[in-house]
Amino acid sequence: ATAPLVTALAPYAALSASTDFREKALKVVQYAARLIAYTLRSRASSSSTASSSSAASVAAATRLVSMAKTISTSRRLLKLVRWVKYGTALHPLASEPEPFIRRLMTAGVFLYFYSTHFSQMSEPILPISHLSIIAAELALSLMVDLFEDAGTLHRLGIVRALPQRFELWTNRFDFLLAILDLGISAVAHAGS
């Protein structure tokens, strides 16, 4: 029988997986808006005369920056509670009293994460023997998702106080995750 928590979290895990494309598309639009705003402001500041076109460029750039901030919040909302997908895989571990079975289940969770995380690829990029790398990626992914959720709730005013350097550490862990992903890709490229 499936545990009630796993059953309850399954629809949210599917929803989380389906929002990835929308979040990435919004990211492209957000950074395009920032790039266009930067270009408009650069042109306006390099112009030697204070013309109406310069003022229009600055106004358009201001609107684009505002739009980029709104899109950033939207992206954060799309990613909110993304960590739930890990809970569906990890829940059975907590209820298993036998240590040997729990270890087997832990290996199974990593295999589950490995297979679902890399399911879009025709071939796995790391052999199963690299479970420690997969475990590190799972742990970092979970931590970054939780930290980003806390930051989103803070930006929305739901969580009032976060440590002063919270966002800095969130970005550092996200950067570390990106480095790990690059390493995984490098290993995959070297192996092919």
TILUM-489855 format. One record per residue (C-alpha): residue number from 1; residue in three letters; x, y, z. Coordinates in pm, 1 decimal. Layout:
<pt><k>NUM</k><r>ALA</r><c1>X</c1><c2>Y</c2><c3>Z</c3></pt>
...
This chain:
<pt><k>1</k><r>ALA</r><c1>0.0</c1><c2>0.0</c2><c3>0.0</c3></pt>
<pt><k>2</k><r>THR</r><c1>117.0</c1><c2>351.1</c2><c3>-79.2</c3></pt>
<pt><k>3</k><r>ALA</r><c1>178.2</c1><c2>578.0</c2><c3>217.9</c3></pt>
<pt><k>4</k><r>PRO</r><c1>-81.8</c1><c2>857.4</c2><c3>251.0</c3></pt>
<pt><k>5</k><r>LEU</r><c1>183.3</c1><c2>1129.9</c2><c3>233.4</c3></pt>
<pt><k>6</k><r>VAL</r><c1>324.5</c1><c2>990.1</c2><c3>-90.7</c3></pt>
<pt><k>7</k><r>THR</r><c1>-24.1</c1><c2>971.8</c2><c3>-238.0</c3></pt>
<pt><k>8</k><r>ALA</r><c1>-99.4</c1><c2>1327.0</c2><c3>-125.5</c3></pt>
<pt><k>9</k><r>LEU</r><c1>228.2</c1><c2>1464.8</c2><c3>-265.6</c3></pt>
<pt><k>10</k><r>ALA</r><c1>212.5</c1><c2>1287.0</c2><c3>-604.5</c3></pt>
<pt><k>11</k><r>PRO</r><c1>-5.7</c1><c2>1549.4</c2><c3>-779.3</c3></pt>
<pt><k>12</k><r>TYR</r><c1>221.1</c1><c2>1828.7</c2><c3>-653.6</c3></pt>
<pt><k>13</k><r>ALA</r><c1>528.7</c1><c2>1645.7</c2><c3>-779.8</c3></pt>
<pt><k>14</k><r>ALA</r><c1>369.1</c1><c2>1615.4</c2><c3>-1125.1</c3></pt>
<pt><k>15</k><r>LEU</r><c1>273.7</c1><c2>1984.1</c2><c3>-1118.9</c3></pt>
<pt><k>16</k><r>SER</r><c1>627.8</c1><c2>2078.1</c2><c3>-1023.0</c3></pt>
<pt><k>17</k><r>ALA</r><c1>768.1</c1><c2>1883.6</c2><c3>-1316.1</c3></pt>
<pt><k>18</k><r>SER</r><c1>528.1</c1><c2>2047.5</c2><c3>-1561.4</c3></pt>
<pt><k>19</k><r>THR</r><c1>621.3</c1><c2>2403.8</c2><c3>-1460.3</c3></pt>
<pt><k>20</k><r>ASP</r><c1>988.8</c1><c2>2371.4</c2><c3>-1551.1</c3></pt>
<pt><k>21</k><r>PHE</r><c1>934.6</c1><c2>2473.9</c2><c3>-1912.1</c3></pt>
<pt><k>22</k><r>ARG</r><c1>727.6</c1><c2>2778.8</c2><c3>-1815.5</c3></pt>
<pt><k>23</k><r>GLU</r><c1>984.4</c1><c2>2885.4</c2><c3>-1558.0</c3></pt>
<pt><k>24</k><r>LYS</r><c1>1268.9</c1><c2>2859.6</c2><c3>-1811.7</c3></pt>
<pt><k>25</k><r>ALA</r><c1>1069.0</c1><c2>3051.8</c2><c3>-2074.0</c3></pt>
<pt><k>26</k><r>LEU</r><c1>999.9</c1><c2>3328.3</c2><c3>-1821.4</c3></pt>
<pt><k>27</k><r>LYS</r><c1>1370.2</c1><c2>3333.7</c2><c3>-1734.9</c3></pt>
<pt><k>28</k><r>VAL</r><c1>1456.1</c1><c2>3402.0</c2><c3>-2099.4</c3></pt>
<pt><k>29</k><r>VAL</r><c1>1198.2</c1><c2>3683.3</c2><c3>-2115.1</c3></pt>
<pt><k>30</k><r>GLN</r><c1>1321.5</c1><c2>3828.1</c2><c3>-1784.2</c3></pt>
<pt><k>31</k><r>TYR</r><c1>1685.4</c1><c2>3843.2</c2><c3>-1891.0</c3></pt>
<pt><k>32</k><r>ALA</r><c1>1591.8</c1><c2>3970.6</c2><c3>-2239.3</c3></pt>
<pt><k>33</k><r>ALA</r><c1>1400.2</c1><c2>4256.7</c2><c3>-2072.5</c3></pt>
<pt><k>34</k><r>ARG</r><c1>1701.7</c1><c2>4336.1</c2><c3>-1855.5</c3></pt>
<pt><k>35</k><r>LEU</r><c1>1933.9</c1><c2>4331.5</c2><c3>-2157.6</c3></pt>
<pt><k>36</k><r>ILE</r><c1>1706.8</c1><c2>4560.3</c2><c3>-2360.3</c3></pt>
<pt><k>37</k><r>ALA</r><c1>1671.6</c1><c2>4796.9</c2><c3>-2061.8</c3></pt>
<pt><k>38</k><r>TYR</r><c1>2049.7</c1><c2>4808.8</c2><c3>-2022.9</c3></pt>
<pt><k>39</k><r>THR</r><c1>2090.5</c1><c2>4881.5</c2><c3>-2394.6</c3></pt>
<pt><k>40</k><r>LEU</r><c1>1829.6</c1><c2>5158.3</c2><c3>-2385.1</c3></pt>
<pt><k>41</k><r>ARG</r><c1>1987.2</c1><c2>5321.5</c2><c3>-2080.3</c3></pt>
<pt><k>42</k><r>SER</r><c1>2336.0</c1><c2>5297.3</c2><c3>-2233.0</c3></pt>
<pt><k>43</k><r>ARG</r><c1>2219.2</c1><c2>5465.7</c2><c3>-2552.5</c3></pt>
<pt><k>44</k><r>ALA</r><c1>2039.0</c1><c2>5737.4</c2><c3>-2358.6</c3></pt>
<pt><k>45</k><r>SER</r><c1>2341.4</c1><c2>5811.0</c2><c3>-2138.6</c3></pt>
<pt><k>46</k><r>SER</r><c1>2584.6</c1><c2>5816.7</c2><c3>-2432.5</c3></pt>
<pt><k>47</k><r>SER</r><c1>2365.9</c1><c2>6063.4</c2><c3>-2619.8</c3></pt>
<pt><k>48</k><r>SER</r><c1>2518.0</c1><c2>6411.4</c2><c3>-2592.6</c3></pt>
<pt><k>49</k><r>THR</r><c1>2183.1</c1><c2>6591.2</c2><c3>-2603.5</c3></pt>
<pt><k>50</k><r>ALA</r><c1>1889.5</c1><c2>6551.8</c2><c3>-2370.6</c3></pt>
<pt><k>51</k><r>SER</r><c1>1637.0</c1><c2>6474.9</c2><c3>-2641.3</c3></pt>
<pt><k>52</k><r>SER</r><c1>1284.6</c1><c2>6343.6</c2><c3>-2610.6</c3></pt>
<pt><k>53</k><r>SER</r><c1>1402.3</c1><c2>6011.2</c2><c3>-2755.7</c3></pt>
<pt><k>54</k><r>SER</r><c1>1654.5</c1><c2>5979.6</c2><c3>-2470.6</c3></pt>
<pt><k>55</k><r>ALA</r><c1>1379.0</c1><c2>6044.8</c2><c3>-2217.6</c3></pt>
<pt><k>56</k><r>ALA</r><c1>1156.9</c1><c2>5790.0</c2><c3>-2393.3</c3></pt>
<pt><k>57</k><r>SER</r><c1>1441.1</c1><c2>5535.4</c2><c3>-2385.8</c3></pt>
<pt><k>58</k><r>VAL</r><c1>1493.9</c1><c2>5586.4</c2><c3>-2012.7</c3></pt>
<pt><k>59</k><r>ALA</r><c1>1119.1</c1><c2>5555.9</c2><c3>-1948.8</c3></pt>
<pt><k>60</k><r>ALA</r><c1>1101.1</c1><c2>5236.0</c2><c3>-2155.7</c3></pt>
<pt><k>61</k><r>ALA</r><c1>1405.3</c1><c2>5098.1</c2><c3>-1973.6</c3></pt>
<pt><k>62</k><r>THR</r><c1>1241.9</c1><c2>5172.1</c2><c3>-1637.8</c3></pt>
<pt><k>63</k><r>ARG</r><c1>926.4</c1><c2>4985.9</c2><c3>-1745.7</c3></pt>
<pt><k>64</k><r>LEU</r><c1>1136.1</c1><c2>4690.9</c2><c3>-1867.6</c3></pt>
<pt><k>65</k><r>VAL</r><c1>1326.0</c1><c2>4671.3</c2><c3>-1537.3</c3></pt>
<pt><k>66</k><r>SER</r><c1>994.5</c1><c2>4676.3</c2><c3>-1351.3</c3></pt>
<pt><k>67</k><r>MET</r><c1>864.1</c1><c2>4401.2</c2><c3>-1579.4</c3></pt>
<pt><k>68</k><r>ALA</r><c1>1179.7</c1><c2>4195.1</c2><c3>-1518.7</c3></pt>
<pt><k>69</k><r>LYS</r><c1>1127.1</c1><c2>4224.5</c2><c3>-1141.0</c3></pt>
<pt><k>70</k><r>THR</r><c1>766.3</c1><c2>4111.7</c2><c3>-1175.4</c3></pt>
<pt><k>71</k><r>ILE</r><c1>872.2</c1><c2>3817.9</c2><c3>-1391.0</c3></pt>
<pt><k>72</k><r>SER</r><c1>1136.1</c1><c2>3728.5</c2><c3>-1132.2</c3></pt>
<pt><k>73</k><r>THR</r><c1>863.9</c1><c2>3708.5</c2><c3>-866.1</c3></pt>
<pt><k>74</k><r>SER</r><c1>647.4</c1><c2>3502.8</c2><c3>-1103.0</c3></pt>
<pt><k>75</k><r>ARG</r><c1>934.8</c1><c2>3262.3</c2><c3>-1163.6</c3></pt>
<pt><k>76</k><r>ARG</r><c1>987.4</c1><c2>3228.7</c2><c3>-790.3</c3></pt>
<pt><k>77</k><r>LEU</r><c1>619.2</c1><c2>3148.7</c2><c3>-745.9</c3></pt>
<pt><k>78</k><r>LEU</r><c1>638.7</c1><c2>2883.3</c2><c3>-1017.9</c3></pt>
<pt><k>79</k><r>LYS</r><c1>930.2</c1><c2>2724.6</c2><c3>-833.8</c3></pt>
<pt><k>80</k><r>LEU</r><c1>760.6</c1><c2>2747.1</c2><c3>-492.8</c3></pt>
<pt><k>81</k><r>VAL</r><c1>732.3</c1><c2>2408.0</c2><c3>-321.5</c3></pt>
<pt><k>82</k><r>ARG</r><c1>937.9</c1><c2>2238.0</c2><c3>-595.1</c3></pt>
<pt><k>83</k><r>TRP</r><c1>1113.3</c1><c2>2038.5</c2><c3>-321.8</c3></pt>
<pt><k>84</k><r>VAL</r><c1>793.5</c1><c2>1834.1</c2><c3>-276.1</c3></pt>
<pt><k>85</k><r>LYS</r><c1>909.2</c1><c2>1605.9</c2><c3>-557.5</c3></pt>
<pt><k>86</k><r>TYR</r><c1>1190.5</c1><c2>1483.0</c2><c3>-331.9</c3></pt>
<pt><k>87</k><r>GLY</r><c1>949.9</c1><c2>1411.4</c2><c3>-46.2</c3></pt>
<pt><k>88</k><r>THR</r><c1>758.1</c1><c2>1154.8</c2><c3>-247.9</c3></pt>
<pt><k>89</k><r>ALA</r><c1>1078.1</c1><c2>956.7</c2><c3>-288.9</c3></pt>
<pt><k>90</k><r>LEU</r><c1>1212.9</c1><c2>1006.2</c2><c3>64.5</c3></pt>
<pt><k>91</k><r>HIS</r><c1>898.6</c1><c2>945.0</c2><c3>272.0</c3></pt>
<pt><k>92</k><r>PRO</r><c1>919.5</c1><c2>562.9</c2><c3>294.2</c3></pt>
<pt><k>93</k><r>LEU</r><c1>1269.7</c1><c2>588.4</c2><c3>447.3</c3></pt>
<pt><k>94</k><r>ALA</r><c1>1140.5</c1><c2>749.4</c2><c3>763.6</c3></pt>
<pt><k>95</k><r>SER</r><c1>899.5</c1><c2>468.0</c2><c3>841.7</c3></pt>
<pt><k>96</k><r>GLU</r><c1>1136.8</c1><c2>172.7</c2><c3>785.4</c3></pt>
<pt><k>97</k><r>PRO</r><c1>1262.5</c1><c2>34.9</c2><c3>1121.0</c3></pt>
<pt><k>98</k><r>GLU</r><c1>1513.5</c1><c2>-218.9</c2><c3>978.7</c3></pt>
<pt><k>99</k><r>PRO</r><c1>1855.9</c1><c2>-53.6</c2><c3>909.9</c3></pt>
<pt><k>100</k><r>PHE</r><c1>1953.6</c1><c2>-291.3</c2><c3>627.9</c3></pt>
<pt><k>101</k><r>ILE</r><c1>1622.9</c1><c2>-238.7</c2><c3>447.0</c3></pt>
<pt><k>102</k><r>ARG</r><c1>1651.7</c1><c2>138.0</c2><c3>505.6</c3></pt>
<pt><k>103</k><r>ARG</r><c1>1996.8</c1><c2>135.6</c2><c3>336.7</c3></pt>
<pt><k>104</k><r>LEU</r><c1>1856.3</c1><c2>-56.8</c2><c3>42.0</c3></pt>
<pt><k>105</k><r>MET</r><c1>1569.7</c1><c2>189.0</c2><c3>21.3</c3></pt>
<pt><k>106</k><r>THR</r><c1>1815.0</c1><c2>480.7</c2><c3>35.8</c3></pt>
<pt><k>107</k><r>ALA</r><c1>2000.6</c1><c2>336.8</c2><c3>-262.6</c3></pt>
<pt><k>108</k><r>GLY</r><c1>1663.9</c1><c2>296.9</c2><c3>-433.3</c3></pt>
<pt><k>109</k><r>VAL</r><c1>1578.4</c1><c2>662.4</c2><c3>-366.8</c3></pt>
<pt><k>110</k><r>PHE</r><c1>1905.5</c1><c2>769.3</c2><c3>-528.3</c3></pt>
<pt><k>111</k><r>LEU</r><c1>1832.3</c1><c2>542.9</c2><c3>-823.6</c3></pt>
<pt><k>112</k><r>TYR</r><c1>1483.3</c1><c2>691.7</c2><c3>-843.3</c3></pt>
<pt><k>113</k><r>PHE</r><c1>1625.3</c1><c2>1044.6</c2><c3>-837.0</c3></pt>
<pt><k>114</k><r>TYR</r><c1>1886.3</c1><c2>946.6</c2><c3>-1093.0</c3></pt>
<pt><k>115</k><r>SER</r><c1>1633.9</c1><c2>792.6</c2><c3>-1330.2</c3></pt>
<pt><k>116</k><r>THR</r><c1>1375.3</c1><c2>1071.4</c2><c3>-1302.2</c3></pt>
<pt><k>117</k><r>HIS</r><c1>1628.4</c1><c2>1354.0</c2><c3>-1304.6</c3></pt>
<pt><k>118</k><r>PHE</r><c1>1801.6</c1><c2>1229.6</c2><c3>-1616.6</c3></pt>
<pt><k>119</k><r>SER</r><c1>1499.0</c1><c2>1071.3</c2><c3>-1786.9</c3></pt>
<pt><k>120</k><r>GLN</r><c1>1505.3</c1><c2>1318.8</c2><c3>-2075.2</c3></pt>
<pt><k>121</k><r>MET</r><c1>1841.4</c1><c2>1187.1</c2><c3>-2190.1</c3></pt>
<pt><k>122</k><r>SER</r><c1>1884.1</c1><c2>891.6</c2><c3>-2420.7</c3></pt>
<pt><k>123</k><r>GLU</r><c1>2172.9</c1><c2>758.6</c2><c3>-2212.3</c3></pt>
<pt><k>124</k><r>PRO</r><c1>2251.9</c1><c2>814.9</c2><c3>-1845.3</c3></pt>
<pt><k>125</k><r>ILE</r><c1>2531.2</c1><c2>1066.5</c2><c3>-1801.5</c3></pt>
<pt><k>126</k><r>LEU</r><c1>2682.1</c1><c2>903.5</c2><c3>-1494.6</c3></pt>
<pt><k>127</k><r>PRO</r><c1>2711.4</c1><c2>537.1</c2><c3>-1416.1</c3></pt>
<pt><k>128</k><r>ILE</r><c1>2509.9</c1><c2>419.3</c2><c3>-1116.9</c3></pt>
<pt><k>129</k><r>SER</r><c1>2840.0</c1><c2>365.2</c2><c3>-932.3</c3></pt>
<pt><k>130</k><r>HIS</r><c1>2861.2</c1><c2>743.2</c2><c3>-886.3</c3></pt>
<pt><k>131</k><r>LEU</r><c1>2585.6</c1><c2>746.1</c2><c3>-621.7</c3></pt>
<pt><k>132</k><r>SER</r><c1>2779.6</c1><c2>989.7</c2><c3>-401.8</c3></pt>
<pt><k>133</k><r>ILE</r><c1>2765.8</c1><c2>1252.0</c2><c3>-678.3</c3></pt>
<pt><k>134</k><r>ILE</r><c1>2397.1</c1><c2>1183.9</c2><c3>-728.8</c3></pt>
<pt><k>135</k><r>ALA</r><c1>2343.6</c1><c2>1209.5</c2><c3>-352.1</c3></pt>
<pt><k>136</k><r>ALA</r><c1>2529.5</c1><c2>1542.4</c2><c3>-343.4</c3></pt>
<pt><k>137</k><r>GLU</r><c1>2319.3</c1><c2>1675.7</c2><c3>-628.0</c3></pt>
<pt><k>138</k><r>LEU</r><c1>1999.9</c1><c2>1558.5</c2><c3>-457.4</c3></pt>
<pt><k>139</k><r>ALA</r><c1>2100.7</c1><c2>1723.0</c2><c3>-128.7</c3></pt>
<pt><k>140</k><r>LEU</r><c1>2203.9</c1><c2>2049.9</c2><c3>-295.7</c3></pt>
<pt><k>141</k><r>SER</r><c1>1890.0</c1><c2>2057.4</c2><c3>-511.9</c3></pt>
<pt><k>142</k><r>LEU</r><c1>1670.7</c1><c2>2007.6</c2><c3>-206.8</c3></pt>
<pt><k>143</k><r>MET</r><c1>1857.3</c1><c2>2271.3</c2><c3>-5.6</c3></pt>
<pt><k>144</k><r>VAL</r><c1>1850.4</c1><c2>2529.2</c2><c3>-286.3</c3></pt>
<pt><k>145</k><r>ASP</r><c1>1478.2</c1><c2>2471.2</c2><c3>-342.9</c3></pt>
<pt><k>146</k><r>LEU</r><c1>1402.9</c1><c2>2515.6</c2><c3>28.2</c3></pt>
<pt><k>147</k><r>PHE</r><c1>1620.6</c1><c2>2827.9</c2><c3>53.9</c3></pt>
<pt><k>148</k><r>GLU</r><c1>1459.1</c1><c2>2978.8</c2><c3>-256.3</c3></pt>
<pt><k>149</k><r>ASP</r><c1>1114.4</c1><c2>2912.4</c2><c3>-110.1</c3></pt>
<pt><k>150</k><r>ALA</r><c1>1209.6</c1><c2>3093.5</c2><c3>209.0</c3></pt>
<pt><k>151</k><r>GLY</r><c1>1341.8</c1><c2>3385.8</c2><c3>2.7</c3></pt>
<pt><k>152</k><r>THR</r><c1>1022.2</c1><c2>3396.5</c2><c3>-203.6</c3></pt>
<pt><k>153</k><r>LEU</r><c1>805.6</c1><c2>3397.3</c2><c3>107.8</c3></pt>
<pt><k>154</k><r>HIS</r><c1>1022.9</c1><c2>3679.1</c2><c3>246.4</c3></pt>
<pt><k>155</k><r>ARG</r><c1>986.4</c1><c2>3885.7</c2><c3>-74.4</c3></pt>
<pt><k>156</k><r>LEU</r><c1>609.7</c1><c2>3839.5</c2><c3>-58.5</c3></pt>
<pt><k>157</k><r>GLY</r><c1>605.8</c1><c2>3955.9</c2><c3>304.9</c3></pt>
<pt><k>158</k><r>ILE</r><c1>489.8</c1><c2>3620.6</c2><c3>443.4</c3></pt>
<pt><k>159</k><r>VAL</r><c1>819.0</c1><c2>3556.3</c2><c3>624.8</c3></pt>
<pt><k>160</k><r>ARG</r><c1>934.5</c1><c2>3873.7</c2><c3>790.6</c3></pt>
<pt><k>161</k><r>ALA</r><c1>1287.4</c1><c2>3811.6</c2><c3>908.8</c3></pt>
<pt><k>162</k><r>LEU</r><c1>1565.0</c1><c2>3622.6</c2><c3>736.5</c3></pt>
<pt><k>163</k><r>PRO</r><c1>1934.0</c1><c2>3642.4</c2><c3>821.5</c3></pt>
<pt><k>164</k><r>GLN</r><c1>2106.4</c1><c2>3936.6</c2><c3>655.0</c3></pt>
<pt><k>165</k><r>ARG</r><c1>2313.9</c1><c2>3721.5</c2><c3>419.8</c3></pt>
<pt><k>166</k><r>PHE</r><c1>2043.8</c1><c2>3463.9</c2><c3>347.1</c3></pt>
<pt><k>167</k><r>GLU</r><c1>2011.5</c1><c2>3545.5</c2><c3>-23.5</c3></pt>
<pt><k>168</k><r>LEU</r><c1>2390.3</c1><c2>3550.2</c2><c3>-61.5</c3></pt>
<pt><k>169</k><r>TRP</r><c1>2415.2</c1><c2>3197.4</c2><c3>79.0</c3></pt>
<pt><k>170</k><r>THR</r><c1>2122.7</c1><c2>3082.5</c2><c3>-132.9</c3></pt>
<pt><k>171</k><r>ASN</r><c1>2303.7</c1><c2>3209.3</c2><c3>-441.3</c3></pt>
<pt><k>172</k><r>ARG</r><c1>2628.2</c1><c2>3043.3</c2><c3>-330.2</c3></pt>
<pt><k>173</k><r>PHE</r><c1>2458.1</c1><c2>2704.8</c2><c3>-288.9</c3></pt>
<pt><k>174</k><r>ASP</r><c1>2283.9</c1><c2>2750.2</c2><c3>-623.7</c3></pt>
<pt><k>175</k><r>PHE</r><c1>2622.4</c1><c2>2831.5</c2><c3>-780.4</c3></pt>
<pt><k>176</k><r>LEU</r><c1>2769.9</c1><c2>2519.8</c2><c3>-619.8</c3></pt>
<pt><k>177</k><r>LEU</r><c1>2483.7</c1><c2>2316.5</c2><c3>-766.6</c3></pt>
<pt><k>178</k><r>ALA</r><c1>2553.1</c1><c2>2467.4</c2><c3>-1109.8</c3></pt>
<pt><k>179</k><r>ILE</r><c1>2923.2</c1><c2>2374.0</c2><c3>-1076.8</c3></pt>
<pt><k>180</k><r>LEU</r><c1>2823.6</c1><c2>2018.8</c2><c3>-981.8</c3></pt>
<pt><k>181</k><r>ASP</r><c1>2592.2</c1><c2>2002.4</c2><c3>-1284.2</c3></pt>
<pt><k>182</k><r>LEU</r><c1>2875.9</c1><c2>2127.1</c2><c3>-1506.3</c3></pt>
<pt><k>183</k><r>GLY</r><c1>3101.1</c1><c2>1857.2</c2><c3>-1361.2</c3></pt>
<pt><k>184</k><r>ILE</r><c1>2840.9</c1><c2>1593.0</c2><c3>-1432.9</c3></pt>
<pt><k>185</k><r>SER</r><c1>2810.5</c1><c2>1720.9</c2><c3>-1788.8</c3></pt>
<pt><k>186</k><r>ALA</r><c1>3190.3</c1><c2>1720.2</c2><c3>-1829.5</c3></pt>
<pt><k>187</k><r>VAL</r><c1>3208.0</c1><c2>1358.9</c2><c3>-1708.9</c3></pt>
<pt><k>188</k><r>ALA</r><c1>2930.2</c1><c2>1268.0</c2><c3>-1949.5</c3></pt>
<pt><k>189</k><r>HIS</r><c1>3105.4</c1><c2>1441.8</c2><c3>-2238.7</c3></pt>
<pt><k>190</k><r>ALA</r><c1>3438.3</c1><c2>1275.6</c2><c3>-2157.4</c3></pt>
<pt><k>191</k><r>GLY</r><c1>3270.0</c1><c2>935.2</c2><c3>-2142.2</c3></pt>
<pt><k>192</k><r>SER</r><c1>3100.7</c1><c2>969.8</c2><c3>-2480.4</c3></pt>
